[in-house]
Amino acid sequence: MRLWLRDSERRPDPVPVKTDDRRAVLVGLALWLVALVVVLVFNRALIGAGDGWWFWTVIVGLVLGLVGLVYLTVKRR
């Protein structure tokens, strides 16, 4: 097995697959929303156990998902 090939020996790059990245981000956002509901239901138990940081983790996940959705929307235009 060789680690380096000359340009003349290389096969051409495959054609990129078209994907709907916005759909993947929307599914992720939906899962973060489900996680938010679960965390809010068990909020007192989590805080009592010293695990109140789970709430903020879900909030950060939602914010980053929204940033990704805005980015993909702007990129699509």
Backbone hydrogen bonds, N-H to C=O, Kabsch-Sander energy under -0.5 kcal/mol:
donor,donor_aa,acceptor,acceptor_aa,energy
9,E,6,R,-1.2
10,R,6,R,-0.9
10,R,7,D,-0.5
21,D,19,T,-0.9
23,R,20,D,-0.5
24,A,20,D,-1.2
25,V,21,D,-2.1
26,L,22,R,-2.5
27,V,23,R,-2.3
28,G,24,A,-2.1
29,L,25,V,-2.5
30,A,26,L,-2.3
31,L,27,V,-2.1
32,W,28,G,-2.1
33,L,29,L,-2.2
34,V,30,A,-2.0
35,A,31,L,-2.2
36,L,32,W,-2.2
37,V,33,L,-2.1
38,V,34,V,-2.3
39,V,35,A,-2.7
40,L,36,L,-2.5
41,V,37,V,-2.1
42,F,38,V,-2.0
43,N,40,L,-0.8
46,L,42,F,-2.4
47,I,43,N,-2.7
48,G,44,R,-2.5
49,A,45,A,-1.6
50,G,47,I,-1.2
51,D,46,L,-3.4
54,W,51,D,-1.5
55,F,52,G,-1.0
56,W,52,G,-0.7
57,T,53,W,-1.8
58,V,54,W,-2.1
59,I,55,F,-2.1
60,V,56,W,-2.4
61,G,57,T,-2.2
62,L,58,V,-2.3
63,V,59,I,-2.5
64,L,60,V,-2.8
65,G,61,G,-2.0
66,L,62,L,-2.4
67,V,63,V,-2.4
68,G,64,L,-2.4
69,L,65,G,-2.2
70,V,66,L,-2.5
71,Y,67,V,-2.5
72,L,68,G,-2.4
73,T,69,L,-2.1
74,V,70,V,-2.5
75,K,71,Y,-2.6
76,R,72,L,-1.8
77,R,73,T,-1.1
